[in-house]
Amino acid sequence: MADEQRRTAIGFEEGRTTRASWFNDLTRSRFAGPVTEHNRLLARSVSPETLAVHAGTYEDPLTGSVGTPIFQTSTFLLDDASYAAFSDGAMRDVPIYTRYGNPSQWAVQEKIAALEGGTSALVTSSGMSAIASTVYALTNAGSHIISAYDVYGGTYNLLHEDMPSAGREVTFVDPTDLDAIRAAMRPETQILLFETLTNPLLKAPPIREIAELAREHKALLVVDNTFLTPLNMQPLKLGADVVVHSATKYLSGHSDLTAGAVVGKRKFLDRIWAQALRFGGTLEPLACFLLERGLKTLALRVRQQNENAREIAKYLASHRRIAQVHHPELGGDQYAGLERDSYAGFGGMVSFEVRGGDDAALAFMRHLKVPYVATSLGGVESLVSMPANTSHSSLTARQCALIGIRPGLVRYSAGIENVHDLVRDLEDALDALDDGGLR
Ligand SMILES: *Cc1c(COP(=O)(O)O)cnc(C)c1O
C-alpha cells in the first residue's frame, strides 16, 4: 500500500520527508516533535476524540501495522543522521539510545502534546519524575518558587525537602487566594507550580489569572493537570507555560502502569528533556505502548467519569449521613471565584465527609461493594480511600485543619461503571452505618 493512501486527507498535515530537513521545516513550530516522518500528525484544531485515537500513531511503512509497534530496544544502529545529531546537539530527534528517545515514546508524546494543545511533550517513568525534572530544569540556585501548601504530597516533599538544599526557596500559599500569590511574588521568582484541581478537597485555583500574574512578573507557570486531563481543561490555552501529568492516573486510565508527562513549547521541553536524561526517568517502550493504547479511549472515559462524579456528588449532598461534599458542580463558597469557562467538565473525583468522623468513614468504606479501597485515581474502576490514613497521614491535626481536611473525609475516584450501581452501592453502605453502627 502506498504511503499516500495511509494518510487520511481531512485535518492531517504532511510530515517531513527526511530526517535531515527537520530543522528547516516550516511546520516545525506547530509539530515540534520529536516525531519521525511516519508519525500521524494532526492539526491541533482537530477534536479531542479524534486526536486521542489518531494523533502521533507511528504508521509502520514496512508492514502497514494499524497502531504503533513496540520498539523494545535500548539502542539503535548508528548512521550518518545519528552522527550529525551528536555534532549538532540534536540527539532528542534521532533514535540513538532509548534514554534519549525511542519511537514508542515519540508516538505517545505526540498524542499527549496534541491533546494538551502543546507543540512538544516528554513522557517519563512517573509523575514525580516529570515534576522533578521540570522543577529542576526551569529553576536555578538562588531562585524562588511559589506553590500550594496542599499540593500533591510527593510534589510538596520535593519542594519542601529538596529545593532548599538545592538553593531554591519555596513559598507555599492557598492556591485559590490570588492576593496571597501576588504577595508571594519576588524579583527572583522563576516558577509558580499549581494543580488544576487539588487533592483531596478539589479546590479550583484561578489558572487564567495566575498565568497573567506569572507573565507580569516574567515567571513561568507550571500546571499539574492530572485531576482534570486535557479533556476538561487545557492550561496552555489559559496561559500556562508547561503542563505536567501523572499519566499513571487518567491518561493511562487502567491502573496498570506508572508514567508521567510534560507538555509545552519545544524550548522548555528541550531543557526538561536534558534534565530528565540526567535523572534517568525514562519510560519503557512497553509502558509507552500501554499508555498510548489507554489514551485512545481518554475522551470516552473522562466524559463518563465526569458524569459519574457529578451524579455521586449530587446524591451525597442531600444525604443526612454526609456533612459536606466537595465538587465544583455543587457550587458553594469554596467555588465562588470559579472561572467556569475554563472547564469543559470537572473530572471524576469527589470527596465528602461522613458524619461520625474517621471511624464512621472507615466502616462506610468497608460496606462499599463496587469500588476498591485503594489509593490512586483515574482508572476505569472506582477507587475509594481516606486521605487521613493514606496520602495525608503524615500531617498533624493542625495542618489538616489548615488545608480543610476534617475527620470523616473520604475521597472517591469514579470509574466508568454504571452510575446507578455506584449510587445504589453508596446508599447501601450508608444505610449499613445505621443498622450496624460503627462495626
Ligand atoms: C499521583 C500524582 C502525582 C505523582 O504521580 P506518580 O505517577 O505517582 O509519580 C503527581 N501529581 C498528582 C496531582 C497526582 O495525583
The ligand as an SDF file (V2000), in Angstrom:
LIG
                    3D

 15 15  0  0  0  0  0  0  0  0999 V2000
   -0.2700   10.7630   41.5850 C   0  0  0  0  0  0  0  0  0  0  0  0
    0.0410   12.2000   41.3980 C   0  0  0  0  0  0  0  0  0  0  0  0
    1.3540   12.6470   41.1980 C   0  0  0  0  0  0  0  0  0  0  0  0
    2.5340   11.7010   41.2130 C   0  0  0  0  0  0  0  0  0  0  0  0
    2.4900   10.8360   40.1420 O   0  0  0  0  0  0  0  0  0  0  0  0
    3.2260    9.3890   40.1280 P   0  0  0  0  0  0  0  0  0  0  0  0
    2.8840    8.8610   38.7930 O   0  0  0  0  0  0  0  0  0  0  0  0
    2.6550    8.6090   41.2660 O   0  0  0  0  0  0  0  0  0  0  0  0
    4.6740    9.6490   40.3200 O   0  0  0  0  0  0  0  0  0  0  0  0
    1.5540   13.9920   40.9770 C   0  0  0  0  0  0  0  0  0  0  0  0
    0.5490   14.8790   40.9840 N   0  0  0  0  0  0  0  0  0  0  0  0
   -0.7390   14.4880   41.1840 C   0  0  0  0  0  0  0  0  0  0  0  0
   -1.8190   15.5090   41.1780 C   0  0  0  0  0  0  0  0  0  0  0  0
   -1.0320   13.1420   41.4080 C   0  0  0  0  0  0  0  0  0  0  0  0
   -2.2930   12.7590   41.6190 O   0  0  0  0  0  0  0  0  0  0  0  0
  1  2  1  0
  2  3  1  0
  2 14  2  0
  3  4  1  0
  3 10  2  0
  4  5  1  0
  5  6  1  0
  6  7  2  0
  6  8  1  0
  6  9  1  0
 10 11  1  0
 11 12  2  0
 12 13  1  0
 12 14  1  0
 14 15  1  0
M  END
$$$$
